[in-house]
Amino acid sequence: MTITDPRGGVELTLTARGAGYAAIQQCLELQSEVAPVGPVAHFFGASPLAQNARSWYLGALGEIVVAEKLERLGEGWHVIDAVPVGAAGSDIDHVVIGPTGVFTINTKAHANKKVWAAGHALRINGFKQHYIRNSQHEAARASKLLTSAVGRPIDVTPLIVMVGISELNYGVRRPEVDVVTSRGIVRNLRRRRRTLTPDAVAEIADVAGRRGTWHRDAIVLDDTQRHVQRFERLRSEVDAASRRRKAWVLLMELAVIVGVVWLCIDMLDVIVRALAVGVLH
């Protein structure tokens, strides 16, 4: 069944939406509100990223990392990224359909942070987060929408994927939602019991790929590509600024080392001269 947008004849599928699309939109919107860094600041490696856009930027990168991992699932699996839900701006980071079931994946990027999870609780560096509750709500909503679109009950399992963390520990009680790292997500999905036939997987994936299953508004493909291209340019600029800062730090460290060496040489020269004077007398 082909569904088209009456405004432009565009098929209403989600294939054009790349990973992190909603986060990318928010990041670019906030980024557009700040002036570019000046030439001097640019020379010394000042980041072009707006402070209030940073969390969206890192979130988008985290979703991109997870999407790249999910590509390893291979044949028989279907992954839909940045699925828009409802009429507002909320989305599901990834919807995965495969032999072991249907899953919603909530990606969270917390560079070098410690994560602890047990029961309905999840903490980042000791601070409580509502990720488990939110993920359960997200899966329940997805189940309701897919059930309505497919015409029979579709169970959806929530997962939380942590990106860039330093530690992941569990309490005595198993977390109510599986919490895994980006390195372990593919293994987690594959090791589960098979619950769907190939035909069922194909049917659900077809329905899940239609924007109308999730959202009432049509998609604009050109905007999707433009946002992605702008984000890639921003990402290149942020990476280049980081390299310049590291280069300046290295130069300063070398300057300090050279200064210390010259100071030691001068001190040694003074000592040698003093000893020479003492010997002559």
Beta strands, then each sheet from edge to edge (+ up, - down):
strand 1: 78-84
strand 2: 91-98
strand 3: 101-109
strand 4: 114-118
strand 5: 121-124
strand 6: 127-129
strand 7: 156-163
strand 8: 167-170
strand 9: 178-181
sheet 1: 1+ 2- 3+ 7+ 9+
sheet 2: 6+ 5- 4+ 8+
end
